[in-house]
Amino acid sequence: MEAGEFLEWANVHGHRYGTLHSEVDRLFAEGRSVVLEIDVQGGLNVRRVRPDTVLVFIEPPSAEELERRLRGRGTEDEQTIRLRLSNAASELEAAASYDVRVVNDDLDRAVGELADLIDSYETKERSL
């Protein structure tokens, strides 16, 4: 982090995550598209470094459904669930800064919408 080797990094729910510049640059050099599955902080940090980034926000259909999903996974304790739900409110506010929002109310439909979106940007890039 101190050497500036990360395109983005963040401390999320008590864990550090990041994406190396070198990996993204390598994929772009190969002519490949890059899709990062990162949190809101990371997305906004990538936008600062690479203004041409397309940010897609995947959102739950409701706060109640988000809580149901978190609890249904059975992977986190009550404190972590509360932290995630608390953070979700500010993350949803940040979604306004994103280019596209996809509601994950039906997995197949949401995946199809995301795939179509990626295809449309790749087609646009090839035609330039």
LOMIMI-240719 format. One line per 5 residues: number of its first residue (from 1); their letters; for each residue x, y, z of N, C-alpha, C. Coordinates in pm, 1 decimal, always signed. Example, Ala and Ser with C-alpha at 12.3 -4.5 7.8 and 13.67 -1.06 7.14 Angstrom:
2
1	as	+1319.0:-569.0:+780.0:+1230.0:-450.0:+780.0:+1320.0:-330.0:+780.0; +1285.0:-225.0:+708.0:+1367.0:-106.0:+714.0:+1290.0:+3.0:+787.0 $
% end
This chain:
128
1	meage	+83.1:-119.2:+0.0:+0.0:+0.0:+0.0:+87.2:+125.1:+0.0; +187.2:+126.0:+86.8:+273.1:+244.1:+98.1:+352.4:+270.4:-29.1; +382.0:+166.2:-103.4:+458.5:+181.7:-228.3:+369.8:+225.1:-344.5; +238.6:+234.9:-322.5:+148.2:+278.7:-427.9:+121.4:+173.8:-533.8; +138.1:+46.7:-499.9:+121.6:-60.1:-598.1:-23.3:-104.4:-617.0 $
6	flewa	-112.6:-51.3:-536.0:-252.6:-90.3:-547.1:-333.5:+13.2:-624.3; -412.4:-35.0:-718.0:-508.5:+49.8:-788.4:-611.6:+99.2:-688.0; -652.3:+9.0:-600.6:-744.2:+43.3:-492.9:-719.2:-52.2:-378.3; -749.3:-4.7:-258.4:-748.9:-92.5:-143.0:-840.8:-31.0:-39.3; -892.9:-115.7:+46.6:-984.5:-66.6:+148.7:-986.6:-163.4:+266.5 $
11	nvhgh	-1022.2:-108.7:+379.7:-1047.0:-188.9:+498.1:-1198.4:-200.6:+508.1; -1249.5:-321.2:+484.4:-1393.8:-343.0:+479.5:-1433.2:-444.9:+584.8; -1519.1:-403.0:+674.3:-1568.3:-492.0:+779.7:-1452.2:-557.7:+854.6; -1344.2:-481.5:+874.7:-1231.2:-532.3:+950.5:-1131.0:-614.1:+871.4; -1146.1:-621.6:+739.6:-1053.4:-696.7:+654.7:-999.7:-604.8:+545.9 $
16	rygtl	-872.4:-621.4:+510.0:-812.9:-542.6:+402.5:-824.8:-617.6:+271.0; -862.3:-542.2:+168.3:-874.7:-595.7:+32.3:-807.3:-497.9:-62.1; -759.7:-547.0:-175.8:-699.7:-456.1:-271.4:-678.9:-520.7:-407.3; -652.9:-435.3:-506.5:-628.0:-477.4:-643.9:-498.4:-412.3:-690.2; -405.4:-494.4:-735.4:-276.2:-443.0:-781.5:-287.9:-374.3:-918.2 $
21	hsevd	-222.5:-260.1:-931.7:-212.3:-193.2:-1062.6:-158.0:-290.2:-1166.5; -52.9:-364.0:-1128.7:+16.8:-450.0:-1224.7:-75.5:-555.7:-1285.1; -166.5:-610.0:-1206.8:-257.2:-712.4:-1259.6:-357.7:-652.7:-1357.4; -411.9:-539.0:-1324.3:-507.5:-473.1:-1413.4:-437.1:-429.4:-1541.6; -320.2:-370.7:-1527.7:-243.7:-327.3:-1645.3:-209.8:-444.9:-1735.3 $
26	rlfae	-172.1:-559.3:-1676.6:-137.9:-678.6:-1754.2:-258.5:-726.0:-1835.7; -375.3:-729.4:-1774.1:-495.3:-774.4:-1845.2:-533.3:-678.2:-1956.8; -524.6:-548.5:-1929.9:-552.4:-450.1:-2035.0:-453.9:-464.7:-2150.6; -326.1:-490.0:-2119.0:-224.4:-506.5:-2223.1:-254.3:-627.5:-2311.1; -322.4:-727.5:-2254.8:-362.5:-845.7:-2331.3:-491.4:-821.9:-2409.4 $
31	grsvv	-547.2:-700.3:-2398.5:-670.4:-667.7:-2469.1:-795.5:-721.2:-2401.2; -784.4:-752.7:-2275.7:-897.1:-810.1:-2202.7:-970.3:-703.9:-2122.5; -1097.0:-727.7:-2100.6:-1175.4:-643.4:-2010.8:-1146.4:-687.5:-1868.1; -1163.5:-596.6:-1776.1:-1138.1:-626.7:-1635.7:-1264.1:-595.3:-1556.6; -1311.4:-694.5:-1483.2:-1425.7:-676.5:-1394.3:-1376.1:-700.5:-1253.1 $
36	leidv	-1391.2:-601.7:-1167.3:-1349.4:-614.2:-1028.3:-1472.7:-626.7:-939.9; -1471.4:-723.3:-853.9:-1578.1:-738.1:-754.5:-1525.3:-675.4:-626.4; -1558.6:-548.1:-608.1:-1504.4:-472.9:-495.6:-1615.5:-393.1:-428.5; -1586.3:-343.7:-310.8:-1685.1:-267.6:-235.4:-1694.8:-124.2:-288.8; -1784.2:-49.3:-231.0:-1809.7:+88.8:-275.1:-1685.1:+175.6:-262.5 $
41	qggln	-1614.7:+165.4:-149.6:-1491.7:+244.1:-132.5:-1394.4:+216.5:-246.5; -1374.8:+88.5:-274.8:-1281.7:+48.4:-380.4:-1323.6:+100.4:-516.0; -1452.8:+89.7:-545.6:-1502.6:+138.9:-673.7:-1476.2:+287.3:-692.2; -1504.6:+364.1:-589.1:-1483.3:+508.7:-598.4:-1334.4:+542.3:-605.5; -1251.2:+461.7:-539.1:-1106.1:+482.3:-549.0:-1055.5:+451.9:-689.7 $
46	vrrvr	-1106.8:+347.4:-751.3:-1068.1:+315.4:-889.2:-1108.3:+429.9:-981.5; -1226.3:+483.8:-962.0:-1273.4:+595.9:-1045.3:-1179.2:+715.1:-1034.5; -1124.6:+741.5:-914.8:-1032.1:+853.7:-898.6:-904.9:+832.7:-981.8; -855.9:+708.2:-985.4:-731.6:+677.3:-1055.6:-755.4:+659.4:-1205.4; -867.7:+598.0:-1239.9:-902.6:+569.7:-1380.0:-1041.8:+626.4:-1407.2 $
51	pdtvl	-1049.1:+753.5:-1444.7:-1179.6:+818.8:-1463.3:-1269.4:+753.8:-1568.1; -1211.9:+673.9:-1659.1:-1292.9:+609.2:-1762.8:-1357.1:+478.8:-1713.8; -1338.6:+446.9:-1588.3:-1396.2:+325.8:-1530.3:-1548.8:+332.4:-1532.7; -1611.3:+219.8:-1562.4:-1757.1:+207.6:-1556.4:-1790.2:+138.1:-1425.3; -1859.8:+207.8:-1338.7:-1895.9:+151.6:-1208.7:-2037.8:+96.7:-1212.6 $
56	vfiep	-2051.0:-29.2:-1171.1:-2181.2:-96.3:-1165.9:-2208.2:-132.9:-1021.1; -2319.1:-86.6:-969.4:-2357.3:-114.3:-830.9:-2461.5:-225.8:-830.4; -2428.3:-337.4:-764.8:-2522.9:-447.9:-750.1:-2591.4:-427.7:-615.8; -2722.4:-410.2:-621.2:-2792.9:-380.1:-496.1:-2901.6:-481.5:-464.7; -2927.8:-499.0:-335.8:-3035.7:-589.6:-296.3:-3169.9:-523.9:-324.2 $
61	psaee	-3275.1:-602.9:-336.3:-3406.7:-543.5:-362.1:-3459.8:-461.9:-244.5; -3413.4:-492.3:-123.1:-3457.7:-417.5:-5.2:-3361.5:-444.0:+110.1; -3369.3:-358.0:+212.3:-3287.0:-377.8:+332.0:-3327.9:-507.1:+403.0; -3455.5:-536.7:+400.9:-3504.0:-658.6:+465.9:-3448.5:-783.2:+397.1; -3445.2:-780.1:+264.5:-3392.4:-894.1:+190.2:-3242.9:-907.8:+213.3 $
66	lerrl	-3172.0:-796.7:+220.8:-3028.7:-802.1:+249.5:-3005.7:-869.0:+384.7; -3080.0:-829.0:+484.0:-3064.4:-889.4:+617.0:-3097.2:-1038.9:+612.4; -3202.0:-1075.3:+542.9:-3239.6:-1216.3:+531.6:-3127.0:-1297.5:+467.8; -3066.5:-1242.3:+364.1:-2956.9:-1311.9:+294.7:-2834.5:-1325.7:+384.7; -2799.7:-1217.3:+453.7:-2684.6:-1222.8:+543.0:-2704.1:-1327.6:+652.1 $
71	rgrgt	-2820.4:-1328.4:+711.9:-2848.3:-1425.6:+818.4:-2855.4:-1566.9:+762.8; -2909.5:-1581.3:+642.4:-2925.1:-1712.5:+581.0:-2794.4:-1780.7:+547.3; -2690.2:-1701.4:+526.6:-2559.6:-1760.9:+496.2:-2502.7:-1836.1:+615.0; -2533.5:-1787.0:+735.3:-2483.8:-1851.6:+855.7:-2333.1:-1846.0:+872.3; -2270.3:-1745.9:+811.9:-2123.9:-1737.2:+816.7:-2073.0:-1626.9:+908.5 $
76	edeqt	-2163.1:-1542.3:+958.0:-2118.1:-1428.4:+1036.8:-2193.9:-1420.7:+1168.1; -2125.7:-1365.9:+1267.4:-2190.3:-1349.2:+1396.9:-2280.0:-1225.5:+1395.0; -2356.0:-1208.1:+1500.6:-2453.4:-1098.3:+1508.4:-2387.1:-961.8:+1494.8; -2272.8:-944.3:+1558.2:-2202.0:-815.7:+1551.9:-2162.4:-782.3:+1407.9; -2113.2:-880.2:+1334.5:-2072.3:-858.8:+1196.1:-2194.1:-829.0:+1108.4 $
81	irlrl	-2302.9:-897.5:+1131.3:-2425.1:-871.4:+1054.6:-2471.5:-728.2:+1078.2; -2470.2:-685.3:+1202.9:-2511.8:-546.3:+1233.1:-2419.7:-446.0:+1165.8; -2289.2:-473.4:+1167.4:-2193.1:-384.4:+1102.1:-2221.1:-376.8:+952.5; -2243.4:-491.3:+889.1:-2270.9:-493.8:+745.4:-2399.3:-418.2:+712.3; -2501.9:-436.1:+792.7:-2628.5:-366.6:+768.2:-2612.2:-216.7:+788.5 $
86	snaas	-2535.4:-178.2:+887.8:-2509.3:-36.1:+911.2:-2432.9:+24.6:+793.8; -2331.4:-46.4:+746.4:-2252.5:+2.6:+633.0:-2334.4:+6.5:+504.1; -2430.1:-83.8:+491.7:-2510.5:-91.0:+369.1:-2586.0:+38.9:+343.6; -2630.6:+104.2:+448.2:-2705.3:+229.5:+430.5:-2619.8:+334.8:+360.6; -2496.0:+353.3:+405.2:-2409.9:+453.5:+340.9:-2365.1:+406.7:+202.5 $
91	eleaa	-2348.3:+274.4:+186.0:-2311.4:+223.0:+54.0:-2422.1:+248.7:-47.5; -2546.8:+232.5:-5.4:-2659.4:+258.8:-96.0:-2664.2:+406.2:-135.4; -2628.1:+494.2:-44.1:-2621.7:+636.8:-77.9:-2513.5:+662.2:-182.7; -2400.3:+593.2:-170.8:-2289.6:+610.2:-265.6:-2324.0:+555.8:-403.5; -2424.3:+471.0:-411.2:-2463.6:+413.0:-540.1:-2501.7:+520.7:-641.0 $
96	asydv	-2541.7:+635.7:-593.1:-2577.6:+746.2:-682.2:-2457.5:+791.8:-765.8; -2335.9:+763.0:-718.5:-2214.3:+800.9:-790.7:-2175.3:+698.8:-896.8; -2247.1:+589.3:-903.3:-2216.2:+482.5:-998.6:-2285.3:+508.3:-1131.5; -2233.4:+446.8:-1236.8:-2288.6:+465.5:-1370.5:-2415.8:+385.1:-1392.7; -2419.6:+264.8:-1335.2:-2530.8:+172.1:-1357.1:-2561.7:+103.1:-1225.1 $
101	rvvnd	-2690.9:+78.6:-1203.4:-2732.9:+2.0:-1086.5:-2810.5:-119.4:-1134.7; -2775.3:-235.9:-1078.8:-2843.6:-360.3:-1111.4:-2902.7:-413.8:-981.9; -3034.6:-431.4:-980.4:-3101.3:-485.3:-862.2:-3096.4:-637.3:-869.1; -3042.3:-698.0:-765.3:-3030.1:-843.0:-759.4:-3153.7:-902.4:-691.2; -3266.8:-889.5:-758.6:-3391.8:-945.1:-705.3:-3418.7:-1083.8:-761.8 $
106	dldra	-3362.6:-1111.4:-878.0:-3371.4:-1242.7:-942.0:-3233.7:-1269.8:-1000.7; -3167.1:-1373.2:-952.3:-3027.3:-1396.4:-989.4:-3008.0:-1409.5:-1140.0; -3089.6:-1490.7:-1205.7:-3072.5:-1510.1:-1350.3:-3091.4:-1380.0:-1427.0; -3191.4:-1302.3:-1389.8:-3215.2:-1175.0:-1457.8:-3100.7:-1078.1:-1432.8; -3053.3:-1069.7:-1306.7:-2944.8:-976.9:-1272.4:-2815.8:-1015.9:-1345.0 $
111	vgela	-2785.8:-1145.6:-1350.3:-2666.3:-1191.6:-1421.4:-2678.3:-1159.2:-1570.4; -2794.8:-1181.1:-1627.7:-2816.5:-1148.2:-1768.4:-2799.3:-1000.5:-1795.5; -2852.8:-917.8:-1708.3:-2839.8:-772.6:-1723.6:-2692.9:-731.2:-1716.1; -2620.0:-788.4:-1622.5:-2478.2:-756.0:-1608.7:-2399.3:-803.7:-1730.4; -2427.8:-924.0:-1777.1:-2358.9:-976.6:-1896.1:-2386.7:-889.5:-2018.3 $
116	dlids	-2511.4:-848.9:-2036.4:-2547.0:-761.0:-2148.7:-2474.1:-627.5:-2138.2; -2463.6:-575.8:-2017.4:-2395.2:-448.7:-1994.9:-2247.2:-459.5:-2034.0; -2182.8:-566.6:-1987.9:-2041.4:-586.8:-2022.1:-2025.4:-600.6:-2172.7; -2112.4:-679.9:-2234.8:-2106.3:-696.2:-2380.8:-2121.1:-562.0:-2452.0; -2211.7:-477.8:-2403.5:-2233.9:-349.5:-2470.7:-2110.4:-260.3:-2461.2 $
121	yetke	-2042.1:-261.4:-2348.6:-1921.0:-180.2:-2335.5:-1807.6:-238.3:-2418.5; -1796.0:-370.9:-2422.5:-1691.2:-431.2:-2504.0:-1714.9:-404.1:-2651.9; -1839.0:-411.4:-2696.4:-1872.5:-382.4:-2835.7:-1839.4:-237.1:-2867.6; -1872.7:-148.3:-2776.7:-1843.7:-6.1:-2794.8:-1693.1:+17.0:-2807.6; -1613.3:-48.7:-2721.9:-1467.1:-34.4:-2726.1:-1410.8:-86.0:-2858.4 $
126	rsl	-1460.8:-199.0:-2907.0:-1409.4:-255.6:-3032.2:-1440.3:-167.0:-3151.4; -1549.2:-91.0:-3143.8:-1587.9:-8.0:-3258.5:-1513.8:+126.6:-3260.9; -1441.2:+157.7:-3154.8:-1367.6:+286.1:-3152.6:-1241.9:+283.3:-3233.4 $
% end
